[in-house]
Amino acid sequence: MYPQVEIGDDIPPRGWKAHGSARPGKVARGLIIALVVGVLAGLAIMLQVKGWGTLSSEAGGACGTSSQGISYGACPRGIAPALIISFVIGLPAVPLAFVYLFRKGWFRRGFLAIGAVAGVFAGQSLFAVWHGTDLAVAWTAPYDSSSDLTTVGAWVNGGSLIRVRVDEAVSYAATTGQSQWTLQVPGTDVACSVSGTSSSSAIGLIGYGADSTTCDHVMAVDLATGRQLWADPVGNPYSGNNPTGVLAVAGGTGIVLTDDGLVGVNAQSGAQQWTLAPPDACSFQQLTASGASVVAIAACDASFYVVSVNPATGKAAWQYHVTEPSDSYQFQVLSASPVVVNDNLTGPRGTSTVRVFSSGGSVTSTFPVSGISLNGGSVSLNTASTDGFGFPAVVADGMLVGATTVNGSGDALVGYALSSGQRQWLVSTPDAVNDVAVNGDELAFVDESDPAYSLEEASLSTGKVHSLGFFTQGVYQSGDSGLYLAGGDYLVVNQDGDSSSQAPVAAIKVPAAKG
């Protein structure tokens, strides 16, 4: 007789040759079955985890139905096949895996474990194919204590993101979220505007006053340290209602738009250096700076002036007069270097036109950005300001690139060559586009997919789009947000950041492999 072996059927007892070759075949089949059962069980469990987890994070736990008058949005992409397939293969595989787990035979259990691990990785890969990549949140800024503590604007300074709230400015390390410094707005006043693109990334300007409509003071901030450099009242402050476009920094000069014109001050000390009045019968209404280039728009009756200003002297380097058929027009500086300006004529026969200027003030190209045929309708490039969070159109790499307006014909991205004004490409997007940012030779944008928004990138040269992944629920605030690039990661800044809403700042980890 042969001695008893306590490891089940994995290893045959000594002397198995006397019984023929059936025994090793049976052992091999048992191990292969354990491996297959492990793979299927791991696959089913991972698809369940990913499916229900995605449903919770992106759709709040319910989708595609209505109950008690509440309609739930679309289901996240890929969860239907994930959950169905996981149920079909999981019903027999998971119970069988438990049977194999508790039966004797360590080799069998080992093969079961190896199969389960392989199944988990296979489930992750399969779900990624069906659903797409989920964008991980690296960090979030602390929630605000009140819904009244809203964001006025934000800057990127090297590897830092500075959020300007109505009561304070806070700098965060882009990679870790660590608070680097905090600067309070003086007294009980509130911030109401911030400087836009700055030639000197070391200094930012914050407008503030007794309330959001009384922007009668300006202070300068050292963006590296958070130190207040100076704070002064503004004589005859601008009475318009623009959160951006009234303050700028260029070439060491801070520039303030007032109802009297432009005022240039030393950005370090605040000492006034010059003033510039608008052309006769006109008023300055918008200000933009980039590098040492400063551009202001002066509005008149049925016309406006584009004025290039020398930031050191306050002299007008050049000005260009644009006449309009009526006073029903709107304008927007899209870039200060090169100077690119858009003006819209409103009404049923309205048009939208872009002008590109040389360094000497001559117009190098003029082209329409309205009347774009799309899906049987007509759309225009969206050039409207987004209240302190940038614009849906950007100038980069010799191109004007942006999103079209939403008017029932669908959304698209469109790119124009600045040198010729020729449209280079037009790419339809499945959903509305919200927020854009330039990342090298790519235009990043947020696609308002349902139920979870996605982060996409489009080539500036060709318009070819590829997805980076989906936002989880509670990160992105539609319509009141901005997209920034700092420290190699994308950062979302939301206007409202109280505990009942999204975090005020969230850093998004984008997978290294794009495509």
BAMARLUM-216181 format. One record per residue (C-alpha): residue number from 1; residue in one letter; x, y, z. Coordinates in steps of 0.05 Angstrom, whole numbers. Example, Ala and Ser with C-alpha at 12.3 -4.5 7.8 and 13.67 -1.06 7.14 Angstrom:
! residues 2
vovex/vonu/xx/yy/zz
1/A/246/-90/156
2/S/273/-21/143
This chain:
! residues 515
vovex/vonu/xx/yy/zz
1/M/0/0/0
2/Y/22/71/-13
3/P/25/123/42
4/Q/-30/176/47
5/V/-15/245/16
6/E/-52/305/45
7/I/-47/352/-15
8/G/-106/327/-53
9/D/-102/308/-125
10/D/-48/358/-146
11/I/10/308/-138
12/P/-2/235/-152
13/P/21/184/-101
14/R/85/146/-113
15/G/77/88/-160
16/W/25/121/-206
17/K/60/90/-267
18/A/31/23/-249
19/H/-38/51/-265
20/G/-22/79/-334
21/S/-20/151/-360
22/A/-90/174/-342
23/R/-69/202/-275
24/P/-23/260/-298
25/G/-75/281/-350
26/K/-127/286/-297
27/V/-81/328/-254
28/A/-65/375/-312
29/R/-138/383/-329
30/G/-154/400/-257
31/L/-101/453/-254
32/I/-122/483/-321
33/I/-195/485/-297
34/A/-173/520/-233
35/L/-134/571/-274
36/V/-193/585/-320
37/V/-242/590/-262
38/G/-195/640/-228
39/V/-190/682/-291
40/L/-266/685/-301
41/A/-279/699/-227
42/G/-227/755/-224
43/L/-254/784/-289
44/A/-326/783/-264
45/I/-308/814/-197
46/M/-267/870/-228
47/L/-320/887/-279
48/Q/-371/891/-222
49/V/-325/936/-182
50/K/-309/981/-240
51/G/-381/983/-265
52/W/-414/1000/-199
53/G/-357/1046/-178
54/T/-362/1086/-243
55/L/-438/1090/-236
56/S/-429/1119/-167
57/S/-372/1168/-184
58/E/-398/1193/-250
59/A/-474/1188/-245
60/G/-488/1189/-171
61/G/-509/1116/-169
62/A/-568/1119/-217
63/C/-575/1130/-292
64/G/-621/1122/-351
65/T/-685/1121/-310
66/S/-735/1166/-275
67/S/-766/1159/-207
68/Q/-814/1204/-168
69/G/-807/1259/-219
70/I/-731/1256/-220
71/S/-699/1239/-286
72/Y/-629/1211/-284
73/G/-578/1224/-339
74/A/-545/1177/-387
75/C/-507/1117/-361
76/P/-431/1121/-361
77/R/-400/1092/-424
78/G/-385/1018/-419
79/I/-421/999/-354
80/A/-477/962/-389
81/P/-433/909/-423
82/A/-389/907/-361
83/L/-445/891/-313
84/I/-482/844/-360
85/I/-420/803/-378
86/S/-397/802/-305
87/F/-464/773/-283
88/V/-464/721/-339
89/I/-394/694/-325
90/G/-394/710/-251
91/L/-455/670/-231
92/P/-421/603/-245
93/A/-348/624/-239
94/V/-348/657/-171
95/P/-383/601/-132
96/L/-339/550/-167
97/A/-278/591/-148
98/F/-298/585/-75
99/V/-307/510/-83
100/Y/-237/504/-110
101/L/-211/551/-56
102/F/-235/507/1
103/R/-218/439/-31
104/K/-153/406/-14
105/G/-94/418/-61
106/W/-46/476/-54
107/F/-25/471/-127
108/R/-97/478/-148
109/R/-106/538/-102
110/G/-42/569/-129
111/F/-67/563/-201
112/L/-134/592/-178
113/A/-99/652/-148
114/I/-56/663/-209
115/G/-118/661/-253
116/A/-156/709/-207
117/V/-99/760/-211
118/A/-97/754/-287
119/G/-173/762/-289
120/V/-169/826/-248
121/F/-119/857/-295
122/A/-159/833/-355
123/G/-222/864/-325
124/Q/-187/930/-316
125/S/-162/930/-387
126/L/-229/909/-417
127/F/-267/962/-378
128/A/-217/1015/-400
129/V/-231/996/-472
130/W/-307/1000/-463
131/H/-309/1061/-418
132/G/-245/1100/-428
133/T/-196/1125/-376
134/D/-219/1154/-309
135/L/-179/1215/-291
136/A/-151/1210/-221
137/V/-153/1270/-175
138/A/-84/1283/-147
139/W/-108/1333/-95
140/T/-163/1383/-81
141/A/-160/1449/-44
142/P/-200/1454/21
143/Y/-274/1470/12
144/D/-295/1541/24
145/S/-335/1555/87
146/S/-389/1595/50
147/S/-419/1597/-19
148/D/-406/1672/-19
149/L/-331/1660/-21
150/T/-327/1654/-97
151/T/-267/1655/-144
152/V/-252/1721/-179
153/G/-194/1695/-222
154/A/-131/1653/-223
155/W/-59/1655/-246
156/V/-7/1603/-262
157/N/63/1622/-238
158/G/115/1569/-254
159/G/96/1508/-214
160/S/43/1544/-174
161/L/-30/1560/-183
162/I/-56/1623/-148
163/R/-131/1626/-136
164/V/-159/1695/-121
165/R/-221/1690/-78
166/V/-264/1749/-58
167/D/-229/1754/9
168/E/-159/1726/-4
169/A/-108/1699/-53
170/V/-78/1630/-41
171/S/-20/1597/-77
172/Y/-19/1522/-85
173/A/39/1478/-107
174/A/12/1448/-171
175/T/42/1379/-159
176/T/23/1369/-86
177/G/-32/1420/-70
178/Q/8/1447/-11
179/S/-12/1518/8
180/Q/49/1562/-3
181/W/22/1629/19
182/T/-42/1666/34
183/L/-55/1741/26
184/Q/-117/1773/55
185/V/-155/1828/18
186/P/-149/1891/63
187/G/-203/1904/116
188/T/-272/1878/98
189/D/-266/1895/24
190/V/-274/1843/-30
191/A/-234/1827/-92
192/C/-271/1845/-157
193/S/-219/1838/-213
194/V/-150/1810/-228
195/S/-97/1825/-280
196/G/-96/1780/-340
197/T/-35/1754/-377
198/S/28/1784/-346
199/S/95/1795/-378
200/S/126/1792/-309
201/S/99/1728/-278
202/A/126/1753/-212
203/I/72/1805/-201
204/G/-4/1804/-204
205/L/-55/1860/-193
206/I/-119/1852/-153
207/G/-175/1903/-156
208/Y/-219/1908/-94
209/G/-271/1952/-60
210/A/-329/1953/-12
211/D/-369/1906/-57
212/S/-361/1870/-124
213/T/-385/1931/-163
214/T/-340/1982/-129
215/C/-270/1966/-154
216/D/-237/2029/-128
217/H/-171/2002/-101
218/V/-114/1962/-130
219/M/-58/1922/-96
220/A/2/1888/-125
221/V/23/1818/-104
222/D/91/1784/-108
223/L/66/1717/-136
224/A/127/1679/-111
225/T/121/1699/-38
226/G/50/1727/-31
227/R/78/1793/-4
228/Q/35/1854/-17
229/L/80/1904/-54
230/W/32/1963/-50
231/A/-42/1982/-47
232/D/-72/2048/-71
233/P/-140/2078/-87
234/V/-160/2087/-159
235/G/-182/2156/-182
236/N/-247/2154/-221
237/P/-248/2077/-224
238/Y/-275/2041/-284
239/S/-351/2037/-278
240/G/-360/1977/-324
241/N/-372/1907/-300
242/N/-312/1866/-324
243/P/-276/1818/-277
244/T/-218/1817/-326
245/G/-194/1867/-378
246/V/-185/1926/-330
247/L/-116/1909/-300
248/A/-51/1886/-333
249/V/23/1880/-320
250/A/74/1889/-376
251/G/148/1904/-376
252/G/151/1922/-302
253/T/91/1969/-309
254/G/23/1959/-278
255/I/-34/1987/-320
256/V/-103/2006/-294
257/L/-163/2021/-336
258/T/-206/2078/-308
259/D/-264/2120/-334
260/D/-213/2174/-352
261/G/-166/2128/-392
262/L/-106/2085/-376
263/V/-58/2096/-317
264/G/12/2066/-316
265/V/47/2054/-249
266/N/112/2022/-227
267/A/92/1950/-215
268/Q/141/1945/-156
269/S/125/2010/-120
270/G/58/2034/-146
271/A/86/2102/-164
272/Q/47/2133/-222
273/Q/88/2140/-286
274/W/39/2161/-340
275/T/-33/2169/-363
276/L/-64/2159/-431
277/A/-131/2189/-451
278/P/-175/2153/-502
279/P/-187/2182/-572
280/D/-238/2239/-574
281/A/-310/2219/-560
282/C/-289/2149/-542
283/S/-274/2110/-477
284/F/-227/2054/-462
285/Q/-266/1991/-445
286/Q/-217/1933/-449
287/L/-143/1922/-433
288/T/-98/1863/-448
289/A/-23/1851/-441
290/S/27/1797/-460
291/G/102/1805/-454
292/A/117/1877/-468
293/S/56/1885/-513
294/V/-4/1923/-487
295/V/-69/1930/-526
296/A/-130/1970/-507
297/I/-198/1979/-541
298/A/-232/2047/-541
299/A/-306/2045/-559
300/C/-340/2102/-596
301/D/-406/2113/-631
302/A/-410/2062/-688
303/S/-335/2051/-686
304/F/-277/2031/-641
305/Y/-202/2039/-638
306/V/-150/1985/-628
307/V/-92/2020/-591
308/S/-23/1990/-579
309/V/9/2022/-518
310/N/83/2027/-500
311/P/81/2005/-426
312/A/145/2044/-408
313/T/122/2112/-435
314/G/47/2106/-440
315/K/49/2131/-512
316/A/5/2100/-565
317/A/52/2061/-610
318/W/-3/2056/-662
319/Q/-79/2057/-666
320/Y/-127/2028/-717
321/H/-198/2054/-728
322/V/-253/2004/-742
323/T/-319/2033/-767
324/E/-385/1996/-757
325/P/-453/2004/-792
326/S/-486/2015/-724
327/D/-470/2018/-650
328/S/-496/1946/-640
329/Y/-427/1914/-639
330/Q/-383/1877/-590
331/F/-307/1869/-589
332/Q/-256/1823/-556
333/V/-180/1823/-555
334/L/-162/1750/-567
335/S/-87/1761/-563
336/A/-39/1818/-547
337/S/21/1785/-580
338/P/7/1781/-638
339/V/-51/1829/-634
340/V/-114/1793/-654
341/V/-182/1826/-646
342/N/-252/1801/-659
343/D/-315/1843/-668
344/N/-386/1819/-672
345/L/-445/1854/-704
346/T/-508/1831/-669
347/G/-577/1820/-699
348/P/-607/1773/-751
349/R/-554/1792/-802
350/G/-497/1796/-753
351/T/-427/1776/-770
352/S/-364/1759/-732
353/T/-297/1783/-760
354/V/-225/1774/-736
355/R/-168/1822/-752
356/V/-95/1805/-744
357/F/-45/1862/-736
358/S/29/1869/-750
359/S/77/1898/-698
360/G/69/1965/-735
361/G/-7/1966/-732
362/S/-24/1945/-804
363/V/-77/1892/-814
364/T/-44/1829/-842
365/S/-107/1788/-849
366/T/-182/1797/-839
367/F/-229/1737/-840
368/P/-299/1718/-819
369/V/-309/1668/-763
370/S/-385/1664/-770
371/G/-428/1628/-821
372/I/-393/1562/-811
373/S/-435/1506/-841
374/L/-445/1449/-791
375/N/-497/1393/-791
376/G/-543/1432/-837
377/G/-539/1495/-795
378/S/-493/1554/-785
379/V/-447/1568/-726
380/S/-394/1618/-706
381/L/-329/1617/-668
382/N/-344/1631/-595
383/T/-301/1691/-573
384/A/-340/1713/-511
385/S/-305/1724/-445
386/T/-316/1672/-391
387/D/-314/1718/-330
388/G/-243/1713/-306
389/F/-229/1643/-331
390/G/-202/1656/-401
391/F/-236/1649/-469
392/P/-263/1592/-511
393/A/-216/1613/-567
394/V/-140/1619/-563
395/V/-82/1642/-606
396/A/-22/1595/-608
397/D/29/1569/-658
398/G/6/1616/-713
399/M/-66/1591/-706
400/L/-132/1617/-679
401/V/-167/1557/-650
402/G/-230/1550/-610
403/A/-300/1523/-602
404/T/-363/1543/-639
405/T/-425/1571/-606
406/V/-482/1525/-586
407/N/-545/1540/-626
408/G/-576/1473/-642
409/S/-530/1455/-700
410/G/-480/1420/-655
411/D/-411/1438/-630
412/A/-345/1437/-665
413/L/-272/1458/-659
414/V/-245/1502/-714
415/G/-175/1527/-731
416/Y/-153/1586/-774
417/A/-84/1605/-799
418/L/-69/1676/-774
419/S/-24/1691/-834
420/S/-78/1680/-886
421/G/-143/1675/-848
422/Q/-157/1610/-883
423/R/-195/1558/-844
424/Q/-149/1498/-835
425/W/-196/1447/-804
426/L/-265/1437/-774
427/V/-278/1379/-726
428/S/-347/1363/-699
429/T/-350/1346/-625
430/P/-403/1299/-597
431/D/-421/1348/-541
432/A/-414/1421/-522
433/V/-344/1446/-509
434/N/-328/1481/-443
435/D/-260/1512/-426
436/V/-197/1507/-467
437/A/-122/1510/-451
438/V/-60/1504/-494
439/N/-11/1448/-478
440/G/47/1452/-526
441/D/20/1437/-596
442/E/-46/1411/-568
443/L/-111/1447/-550
444/A/-140/1416/-487
445/F/-215/1423/-478
446/V/-271/1397/-434
447/D/-325/1358/-471
448/E/-393/1361/-435
449/S/-407/1287/-444
450/D/-463/1257/-403
451/P/-460/1237/-347
452/A/-386/1252/-337
453/Y/-348/1306/-373
454/S/-285/1285/-410
455/L/-218/1318/-420
456/E/-196/1318/-493
457/E/-138/1345/-534
458/A/-138/1368/-606
459/S/-77/1379/-649
460/L/-68/1453/-665
461/S/-43/1436/-735
462/T/-94/1383/-756
463/G/-152/1385/-706
464/K/-145/1310/-693
465/V/-177/1295/-626
466/H/-159/1243/-574
467/S/-189/1232/-506
468/L/-149/1236/-441
469/G/-204/1209/-396
470/F/-267/1224/-356
471/F/-276/1269/-296
472/T/-305/1237/-234
473/Q/-368/1268/-206
474/G/-357/1328/-161
475/V/-294/1355/-195
476/Y/-317/1400/-252
477/Q/-367/1456/-245
478/S/-402/1468/-312
479/G/-403/1540/-336
480/D/-365/1569/-277
481/S/-296/1541/-282
482/G/-228/1546/-314
483/L/-177/1497/-340
484/Y/-103/1510/-327
485/L/-38/1474/-339
486/A/15/1477/-284
487/G/68/1430/-259
488/G/55/1382/-316
489/D/-17/1369/-294
490/Y/-84/1399/-310
491/L/-119/1439/-256
492/V/-192/1456/-252
493/V/-211/1520/-216
494/N/-285/1526/-198
495/Q/-320/1591/-183
496/D/-358/1562/-123
497/G/-321/1516/-75
498/D/-365/1508/-14
499/S/-378/1441/18
500/S/-443/1430/-20
501/S/-409/1438/-87
502/Q/-344/1420/-121
503/A/-276/1434/-91
504/P/-249/1503/-109
505/V/-186/1473/-141
506/A/-174/1402/-164
507/A/-110/1374/-196
508/I/-123/1321/-250
509/K/-72/1267/-263
510/V/-68/1253/-338
511/P/-41/1186/-360
512/A/29/1190/-388
513/A/10/1152/-451
514/K/-34/1194/-495
515/G/-72/1171/-555
